[in-house]
Amino acid sequence: MSFADGVCPRCARRVEPITLVCDACHQVAGAPMGVVLGDSGRRLGQYLLDIVLFGATLGIGWIVWSVQAWRGGQTPAMRLMKLRVLHAATRRPARWRRMFVREFLIKMVVMAVVGAGSFWIGTVLLDSMLLWDRGRRQVWDEIADTIVVDTTGVPQYLLAAAWEPEVAAPIM
């Protein structure tokens, strides 16, 4: 599903064919019907839940869980909240390598650089970026070329038909 004809298939509003997301209903171009941008509040909640899960599992459990969840373009909290990271160029779930780069390398490096002098201000600024960005993307989404989507209302069989062959592919 794309916006090639200039119309959003979900809400039938006019959109630019090269648009990533419909401004009206937030349907993601190239994703199964009903896959919309992750809501800012849910994304901030997911971030806080990941922190809680990290602490509850003493870090080790969260890391093991993350390594497994990254194969499907998710973190542990994203899996619980039915959010998923898509590669923006392909509109398919981010693979393990892109998730590792996004979640570990980029996020940690960006947080360390910005937060070195002012940890709380830097953290709040970086996490709240999704509130004003049109595509609800944070710095690490921009660098890793990803978007976070909400699959809550989409039947699992549609997601499996669209994405499972890519998710199940070898990690290479």
DODO-158669 format. One line per 8 residues: number of its first residue (from 1); their letters; for each residue x, y, z of N, C-alpha, C, O. Coordinates in Angstrom, 3 decimals. Example, Ala and Ser with C-alpha at 12.3 -4.5 7.8 and 13.67 -1.06 7.14 Angstrom:
REM residues 2
1) AS) 13.190,-5.690,7.800,12.300,-4.500,7.800,13.200,-3.300,7.800,14.236,-3.319,8.465 ~ 12.850,-2.250,7.080,13.670,-1.060,7.140,12.900,0.030,7.870,13.409,1.138,8.039
END
This chain:
REM residues 172
1) MSFADGVC) 0.845,-1.161,0.000,0.000,0.000,0.000,0.895,1.230,0.000,1.777,1.375,0.847 ~ 0.659,2.098,-0.947,1.427,3.332,-1.003,0.493,4.486,-1.332,-0.708,4.299,-1.527 ~ 1.045,5.629,-1.388,0.272,6.817,-1.740,0.562,7.220,-3.183,0.433,8.394,-3.528 ~ 0.948,6.277,-4.023,1.353,6.558,-5.396,0.272,7.278,-6.188,0.580,8.092,-7.058 ~ -0.983,6.987,-5.897,-2.074,7.634,-6.632,-2.477,8.972,-6.010,-3.398,9.627,-6.499 ~ -1.795,9.382,-4.937,-2.074,10.666,-4.303,-3.249,10.651,-3.347,-3.738,11.709,-2.950 ~ -3.720,9.443,-2.964,-4.847,9.316,-2.050,-4.487,8.315,-0.962,-3.943,7.248,-1.247 ~ -4.788,8.659,0.277,-4.563,7.739,1.390,-5.616,6.637,1.314,-6.808,6.940,1.272
9) PRCARRVE) -5.215,5.374,1.296,-6.194,4.286,1.196,-7.035,4.108,2.464,-8.081,3.460,2.426 ~ -6.592,4.671,3.567,-7.321,4.507,4.825,-8.405,5.566,5.007,-9.528,5.246,5.397 ~ -8.070,6.829,4.726,-9.042,7.901,4.975,-9.477,8.618,3.695,-10.326,9.508,3.740 ~ -8.901,8.235,2.561,-9.243,8.771,1.241,-8.937,10.265,1.084,-9.520,10.926,0.225 ~ -8.049,10.789,1.887,-7.651,12.196,1.737,-6.505,12.304,0.758,-5.761,11.345,0.554 ~ -6.362,13.468,0.152,-5.284,13.727,-0.790,-3.956,13.828,-0.026,-3.865,14.497,1.003 ~ -2.947,13.160,-0.545,-1.604,13.214,0.027,-0.594,13.283,-1.106,-0.879,12.894,-2.238 ~ 0.572,13.777,-0.786,1.653,13.779,-1.766,2.111,12.336,-1.958,2.269,11.613,-0.975
17) PITLVCDA) 2.328,11.900,-3.197,2.745,10.513,-3.437,4.022,10.107,-2.711,4.209,8.927,-2.411 ~ 4.900,11.060,-2.424,6.166,10.722,-1.748,6.071,10.817,-0.231,7.075,10.642,0.460 ~ 4.879,11.092,0.299,4.689,11.250,1.735,4.906,9.929,2.463,4.476,8.874,1.996 ~ 5.568,9.997,3.597,5.820,8.817,4.431,4.573,8.415,5.204,4.289,7.228,5.364 ~ 3.824,9.418,5.686,2.670,9.179,6.546,1.556,10.156,6.186,1.819,11.326,5.905 ~ 0.311,9.679,6.195,-0.839,10.554,5.962,-0.974,11.497,7.157,-1.005,11.045,8.301 ~ -1.055,12.797,6.899,-1.187,13.777,7.979,-2.513,13.658,8.714,-2.595,13.999,9.894 ~ -3.551,13.180,8.039,-4.883,13.117,8.649,-5.054,11.902,9.563,-5.443,12.053,10.721
25) CHQVAGAP) -4.770,10.708,9.057,-5.046,9.488,9.841,-3.779,8.780,10.316,-3.866,7.801,11.059 ~ -2.600,9.257,9.901,-1.292,8.724,10.294,-1.006,7.331,9.750,-0.113,6.653,10.257 ~ -1.743,6.881,8.723,-1.441,5.620,8.050,-0.039,5.727,7.446,0.303,6.741,6.838 ~ 0.766,4.679,7.615,2.120,4.662,7.081,2.085,4.087,5.667,1.575,2.988,5.453 ~ 2.623,4.828,4.710,2.675,4.363,3.324,3.521,3.104,3.238,4.589,3.023,3.844 ~ 3.046,2.133,2.490,3.799,0.905,2.295,3.641,-0.113,3.405,4.227,-1.192,3.323 ~ 2.875,0.187,4.437,2.642,-0.738,5.547,1.216,-1.284,5.439,0.381,-0.686,4.759 ~ 0.924,-2.411,6.100,-0.440,-2.939,6.065,-1.465,-1.916,6.564,-1.150,-1.063,7.393
33) MGVVLGDS) -2.680,-2.011,6.055,-3.759,-1.097,6.445,-3.934,-1.122,7.958,-4.030,-2.191,8.561 ~ -3.975,0.051,8.563,-4.152,0.171,10.009,-2.860,0.383,10.768,-2.895,0.703,11.957 ~ -1.717,0.215,10.114,-0.435,0.467,10.762,-0.185,1.970,10.692,0.044,2.533,9.622 ~ -0.236,2.599,11.858,-0.119,4.051,11.953,1.103,4.423,12.779,1.682,3.581,13.465 ~ 1.491,5.694,12.706,2.605,6.163,13.527,2.315,5.911,14.997,1.175,6.042,15.442 ~ 3.335,5.553,15.740,3.175,5.380,17.174,2.838,6.703,17.833,3.499,7.710,17.579 ~ 1.832,6.712,18.665,1.386,7.904,19.377,2.500,8.397,20.298,3.197,7.593,20.917 ~ 2.666,9.700,20.389,3.733,10.290,21.213,3.646,9.847,22.666,4.667,9.525,23.274
41) GRRLGQYL) 2.454,9.827,23.227,2.278,9.409,24.616,2.654,7.958,24.834,3.286,7.622,25.836 ~ 2.270,7.091,23.902,2.625,5.673,24.018,4.125,5.480,23.871,4.712,4.628,24.539 ~ 4.752,6.268,22.998,6.198,6.148,22.812,6.945,6.593,24.055,7.917,5.950,24.451 ~ 6.509,7.681,24.679,7.142,8.113,25.926,6.896,7.081,27.027,7.789,6.796,27.825 ~ 5.680,6.522,27.069,5.361,5.462,28.027,6.224,4.229,27.802,6.676,3.594,28.755 ~ 6.448,3.898,26.543,7.289,2.747,26.197,8.716,2.973,26.681,9.358,2.057,27.196 ~ 9.202,4.184,26.515,10.553,4.498,26.967,10.666,4.319,28.487,11.630,3.731,28.978 ~ 9.678,4.828,29.222,9.681,4.687,30.683,9.530,3.220,31.092,10.168,2.772,32.045
49) LDIVLFGA) 8.680,2.468,30.365,8.505,1.046,30.668,9.803,0.286,30.435,10.129,-0.617,31.206 ~ 10.551,0.630,29.393,11.846,-0.022,29.173,12.785,0.223,30.348,13.531,-0.674,30.741 ~ 12.755,1.431,30.914,13.592,1.740,32.077,13.167,0.885,33.268,14.012,0.328,33.970 ~ 11.852,0.781,33.496,11.341,-0.035,34.606,11.716,-1.500,34.403,12.170,-2.160,35.338 ~ 11.530,-2.013,33.185,11.868,-3.408,32.898,13.366,-3.658,33.065,13.773,-4.716,33.544 ~ 14.183,-2.680,32.668,15.623,-2.806,32.845,15.942,-2.982,34.328,16.708,-3.868,34.706 ~ 15.349,-2.133,35.160,15.596,-2.226,36.600,15.032,-3.503,37.206,15.676,-4.127,38.050 ~ 13.839,-3.894,36.784,13.186,-5.086,37.350,13.935,-6.370,37.014,13.914,-7.331,37.784
57) TLGIGWIV) 14.599,-6.379,35.856,15.338,-7.586,35.461,16.829,-7.465,35.759,17.637,-8.270,35.295 ~ 17.179,-6.446,36.540,18.569,-6.181,36.914,19.468,-5.979,35.691,20.668,-6.247,35.743 ~ 18.892,-5.518,34.621,19.658,-5.214,33.412,19.951,-6.422,32.549,19.807,-6.358,31.328 ~ 20.354,-7.509,33.154,20.736,-8.712,32.405,19.532,-9.289,31.648,19.631,-9.587,30.458 ~ 18.417,-9.443,32.328,17.215,-9.987,31.686,16.735,-9.096,30.554,16.304,-9.581,29.507 ~ 16.814,-7.787,30.772,16.381,-6.849,29.735,17.277,-6.947,28.504,16.784,-6.887,27.378 ~ 18.576,-7.096,28.704,19.507,-7.203,27.573,19.230,-8.477,26.782,19.180,-8.442,25.553 ~ 19.052,-9.591,27.469,18.751,-10.853,26.776,17.430,-10.737,26.028,17.335,-11.149,24.872
65) WSVQAWRG) 16.418,-10.184,26.671,15.102,-9.993,26.061,15.214,-9.059,24.851,14.585,-9.299,23.820 ~ 16.007,-8.005,24.976,16.184,-7.046,23.886,16.810,-7.691,22.663,16.353,-7.480,21.540 ~ 17.855,-8.475,22.878,18.534,-9.129,21.756,17.539,-9.984,20.969,17.592,-10.034,19.740 ~ 16.633,-10.654,21.682,15.607,-11.458,21.006,14.560,-10.569,20.330,14.153,-10.843,19.201 ~ 14.130,-9.524,21.001,13.070,-8.647,20.472,13.542,-7.834,19.272,12.739,-7.496,18.403 ~ 14.834,-7.516,19.214,15.360,-6.710,18.114,15.167,-7.387,16.764,15.098,-6.701,15.744 ~ 15.080,-8.708,16.730,14.882,-9.419,15.461,13.585,-9.006,14.778,13.492,-9.037,13.550 ~ 12.590,-8.622,15.556,11.307,-8.208,14.998,11.096,-6.708,15.015,9.972,-6.241,14.832
73) GQTPAMRL) 12.165,-5.940,15.234,12.058,-4.491,15.236,11.391,-3.943,16.485,10.629,-2.979,16.411 ~ 11.673,-4.556,17.642,11.046,-4.123,18.887,12.044,-4.138,20.031,13.098,-4.770,19.955 ~ 11.682,-3.419,21.107,12.372,-3.532,22.384,11.412,-4.313,23.283,10.275,-4.557,22.878 ~ 11.826,-4.713,24.482,10.883,-5.416,25.349,9.593,-4.627,25.601,8.502,-5.193,25.526 ~ 9.705,-3.341,25.895,8.502,-2.542,26.147,7.673,-2.375,24.875,6.444,-2.378,24.936 ~ 8.324,-2.232,23.738,7.582,-2.128,22.473,6.781,-3.392,22.217,5.645,-3.330,21.746 ~ 7.370,-4.535,22.526,6.661,-5.804,22.329,5.400,-5.835,23.191,4.340,-6.251,22.724 ~ 5.512,-5.398,24.440,4.354,-5.389,25.334,3.296,-4.381,24.892,2.100,-4.609,25.073
81) MKLRVLHA) 3.742,-3.266,24.312,2.811,-2.197,23.935,2.401,-2.232,22.460,1.715,-1.331,21.978 ~ 2.827,-3.282,21.746,2.488,-3.462,20.323,2.958,-2.304,19.458,2.244,-1.843,18.568 ~ 4.163,-1.848,19.735,4.825,-0.853,18.898,5.937,-1.574,18.145,6.435,-2.601,18.608 ~ 6.327,-1.049,16.997,7.360,-1.695,16.202,8.164,-0.634,15.457,7.621,0.391,15.044 ~ 9.439,-0.884,15.292,10.315,0.012,14.544,10.380,-0.496,13.105,10.693,-1.661,12.860 ~ 10.080,0.392,12.159,10.182,0.048,10.745,11.359,0.790,10.129,11.671,1.916,10.517 ~ 12.002,0.149,9.173,13.006,0.840,8.374,12.231,1.780,7.465,11.396,1.333,6.679 ~ 12.494,3.057,7.563,11.698,4.060,6.848,11.734,3.865,5.340,10.739,4.130,4.665
89) ATRRPARW) 12.842,3.417,4.803,12.958,3.265,3.350,12.132,2.101,2.816,11.584,2.186,1.716 ~ 12.034,1.015,3.580,11.333,-0.179,3.089,9.953,-0.365,3.708,9.146,-1.129,3.177 ~ 9.661,0.316,4.823,8.410,0.181,5.588,8.223,-1.255,6.096,7.096,-1.733,6.231 ~ 9.334,-1.930,6.373,9.321,-3.281,6.935,10.004,-3.233,8.300,10.786,-2.319,8.561 ~ 9.722,-4.196,9.171,10.365,-4.166,10.490,11.885,-4.086,10.389,12.514,-4.761,9.574 ~ 12.450,-3.240,11.242,13.908,-3.110,11.286,14.495,-4.451,11.688,13.944,-5.143,12.544 ~ 15.593,-4.813,11.085,16.257,-6.069,11.392,17.164,-5.884,12.604,17.316,-4.773,13.111 ~ 17.761,-6.972,13.060,18.557,-6.982,14.272,19.685,-5.959,14.218,19.890,-5.216,15.178
97) RRMFVREF) 20.402,-5.912,13.129,21.553,-5.014,13.036,21.134,-3.547,13.143,21.780,-2.772,13.847 ~ 20.053,-3.156,12.447,19.585,-1.773,12.496,19.097,-1.447,13.909,19.326,-0.341,14.400 ~ 18.430,-2.394,14.564,17.963,-2.172,15.934,19.138,-2.027,16.898,19.112,-1.180,17.790 ~ 20.170,-2.855,16.717,21.356,-2.743,17.561,21.976,-1.362,17.402,22.310,-0.708,18.390 ~ 22.129,-0.919,16.158,22.709,0.396,15.901,21.823,1.480,16.510,22.324,2.393,17.165 ~ 20.491,1.383,16.293,19.547,2.400,16.790,19.501,2.426,18.309,19.656,3.482,18.921 ~ 19.288,1.263,18.919,19.067,1.188,20.363,20.343,1.293,21.186,20.342,1.894,22.261 ~ 21.404,0.726,20.701,22.610,0.700,21.515,23.605,1.775,21.094,23.949,2.650,21.889
105) LIKMVVMA) 24.059,1.715,19.869,25.103,2.652,19.454,24.609,4.089,19.388,25.148,4.963,20.067 ~ 23.589,4.337,18.574,23.141,5.719,18.379,22.547,6.298,19.651,22.930,7.385,20.082 ~ 21.606,5.569,20.255,20.929,6.104,21.432,21.915,6.373,22.564,21.861,7.426,23.201 ~ 22.800,5.437,22.812,23.757,5.615,23.901,24.756,6.730,23.596,25.072,7.532,24.475 ~ 25.251,6.790,22.374,26.218,7.825,22.012,25.565,9.200,22.044,26.123,10.140,22.611 ~ 24.385,9.322,21.439,23.699,10.614,21.423,23.364,11.053,22.845,23.585,12.208,23.209 ~ 22.833,10.136,23.645,22.498,10.470,25.031,23.754,10.869,25.807,23.717,11.805,26.606 ~ 24.859,10.169,25.576,26.087,10.478,26.297,26.619,11.854,25.899,27.033,12.629,26.762
113) VVGAGSFW) 26.612,12.160,24.614,27.141,13.440,24.139,26.282,14.597,24.634,26.792,15.568,25.194 ~ 24.966,14.483,24.419,24.071,15.575,24.817,23.958,15.654,26.335,23.917,16.741,26.913 ~ 23.908,14.503,26.961,23.685,14.491,28.394,24.917,14.653,29.249,24.807,14.730,30.472 ~ 26.091,14.709,28.641,27.324,14.792,29.424,27.311,15.986,30.370,27.654,15.847,31.544 ~ 26.925,17.140,29.880,26.934,18.337,30.716,25.626,18.564,31.433,25.597,19.152,32.514 ~ 24.551,18.104,30.842,23.225,18.360,31.428,22.330,17.153,31.195,21.462,17.181,30.323 ~ 22.533,16.113,31.956,21.865,14.832,31.742,20.347,14.956,31.635,19.766,14.493,30.654 ~ 19.709,15.556,32.598,18.242,15.588,32.604,17.679,16.467,31.500,16.686,16.106,30.870
121) IGTVLLDS) 18.296,17.606,31.260,17.828,18.484,30.177,18.010,17.786,28.829,17.110,17.805,27.988 ~ 19.168,17.173,28.628,19.431,16.452,27.383,18.478,15.295,27.168,17.972,15.100,26.063 ~ 18.232,14.526,28.217,17.324,13.391,28.117,15.914,13.842,27.792,15.282,13.289,26.892 ~ 15.417,14.824,28.500,14.068,15.328,28.250,13.966,15.909,26.839,12.980,15.670,26.142 ~ 14.960,16.653,26.423,14.954,17.243,25.085,14.941,16.167,24.005,14.150,16.239,23.065 ~ 15.815,15.170,24.135,15.884,14.117,23.124,14.623,13.264,23.098,14.152,12.897,22.021 ~ 14.076,12.945,24.249,12.879,12.109,24.288,11.632,12.858,23.871,10.698,12.247,23.351 ~ 11.587,14.163,24.085,10.391,14.925,23.731,10.414,15.404,22.281,9.442,16.003,21.821
129) MLLWDRGR) 11.489,15.155,21.561,11.567,15.568,20.163,10.389,15.034,19.354,9.915,15.701,18.434 ~ 9.919,13.846,19.686,8.821,13.247,18.931,7.525,14.030,19.077,6.595,13.821,18.298 ~ 7.440,14.926,20.053,6.236,15.732,20.233,6.083,16.802,19.165,4.957,17.180,18.838 ~ 7.183,17.302,18.610,7.078,18.351,17.603,7.514,17.902,16.212,7.282,18.626,15.244 ~ 8.131,16.745,16.081,8.549,16.273,14.775,7.343,15.720,14.016,6.572,14.935,14.567 ~ 7.175,16.125,12.759,6.013,15.728,11.959,5.872,14.205,11.856,4.758,13.684,11.893 ~ 6.980,13.502,11.728,6.952,12.049,11.640,7.127,11.366,12.979,7.347,10.157,13.040 ~ 7.029,12.153,14.080,7.209,11.642,15.446,8.506,10.850,15.567,8.543,9.788,16.188
137) RQVWDEIA) 9.555,11.376,14.972,10.852,10.708,14.998,11.760,11.400,16.002,11.718,12.619,16.169 ~ 12.581,10.595,16.665,13.580,11.118,17.575,14.922,11.125,16.859,15.021,10.649,15.728 ~ 15.946,11.654,17.496,17.255,11.767,16.872,17.714,10.407,16.372,18.185,10.300,15.239 ~ 17.591,9.368,17.186,18.062,8.041,16.783,17.239,7.478,15.632,17.758,6.692,14.840 ~ 15.953,7.864,15.519,15.155,7.443,14.367,15.679,8.100,13.092,15.772,7.454,12.049 ~ 16.014,9.366,13.178,16.542,10.084,12.016,17.865,9.471,11.554,18.063,9.247,10.360 ~ 18.758,9.204,12.487,20.072,8.674,12.136,19.967,7.247,11.602,20.632,6.903,10.625 ~ 19.139,6.413,12.236,19.000,5.016,11.815,17.981,4.834,10.694,17.783,3.714,10.223
145) DTIVVDTT) 17.327,5.921,10.255,16.312,5.888,9.201,15.180,4.917,9.567,14.853,4.002,8.811 ~ 14.591,5.145,10.754,13.504,4.295,11.224,12.303,5.136,11.627,12.412,6.346,11.826 ~ 11.151,4.473,11.745,9.947,5.075,12.300,9.342,4.069,13.257,9.569,2.868,13.113 ~ 8.575,4.535,14.231,7.918,3.635,15.177,6.437,3.675,14.885,5.836,4.746,14.802 ~ 5.842,2.482,14.727,4.435,2.381,14.369,3.673,1.616,15.438,4.252,0.872,16.230 ~ 2.366,1.814,15.443,1.459,1.147,16.372,0.675,0.102,15.592,0.009,0.438,14.613 ~ 0.741,-1.150,16.005,0.042,-2.231,15.313,-1.101,-2.791,16.147,-1.568,-3.902,15.895 ~ -1.554,-2.032,17.135,-2.563,-2.509,18.068,-3.824,-3.026,17.378,-4.275,-4.129,17.687
153) GVPQYLLA) -4.404,-2.262,16.454,-5.671,-2.651,15.854,-5.562,-3.492,14.601,-6.571,-3.755,13.947 ~ -4.371,-3.916,14.255,-4.165,-4.662,13.022,-4.152,-6.153,13.334,-3.387,-6.594,14.191 ~ -4.994,-6.944,12.646,-5.002,-8.389,12.894,-3.628,-9.006,12.638,-2.936,-8.634,11.690 ~ -3.243,-9.952,13.493,-1.924,-10.575,13.418,-1.688,-11.240,12.068,-0.558,-11.236,11.579 ~ -2.723,-11.815,11.450,-2.525,-12.497,10.176,-2.122,-11.519,9.066,-1.394,-11.896,8.147 ~ -2.592,-10.264,9.144,-2.178,-9.270,8.153,-0.712,-8.898,8.334,0.031,-8.761,7.362 ~ -0.306,-8.738,9.585,1.097,-8.421,9.853,1.994,-9.576,9.438,3.055,-9.366,8.851 ~ 1.566,-10.794,9.744,2.362,-11.966,9.391,2.500,-12.083,7.879,3.585,-12.373,7.376
161) AAWEPEVA) 1.412,-11.860,7.153,1.459,-11.962,5.697,2.372,-10.901,5.096,3.046,-11.150,4.096 ~ 2.394,-9.717,5.704,3.195,-8.623,5.160,4.655,-8.673,5.601,5.543,-8.317,4.826 ~ 4.918,-9.111,6.836,6.252,-8.942,7.391,6.969,-10.204,7.812,8.199,-10.193,7.854 ~ 6.301,-11.272,8.121,6.975,-12.433,8.696,8.114,-12.989,7.844,9.146,-13.351,8.410 ~ 7.991,-13.078,6.516,9.153,-13.596,5.771,10.398,-12.755,6.004,11.500,-13.300,6.069 ~ 10.252,-11.440,6.131,11.394,-10.560,6.362,11.910,-10.732,7.793,13.121,-10.764,8.012 ~ 11.013,-10.841,8.754,11.420,-10.972,10.153,12.130,-12.299,10.380,13.092,-12.367,11.144 ~ 11.658,-13.362,9.716,12.216,-14.702,9.916,13.496,-14.931,9.134,14.140,-15.967,9.303
169) APIM) 13.884,-13.985,8.278,15.087,-14.153,7.459,16.337,-14.182,8.356,16.318,-13.656,9.469 ~ 17.400,-14.787,7.872,18.635,-14.837,8.670,19.138,-13.440,9.015,18.831,-12.469,8.323 ~ 19.903,-13.353,10.075,20.359,-12.061,10.592,21.426,-11.435,9.703,21.502,-10.207,9.673 ~ 22.197,-12.130,9.027,23.302,-11.656,8.177,23.399,-10.210,8.153,24.275,-9.661,7.485
END
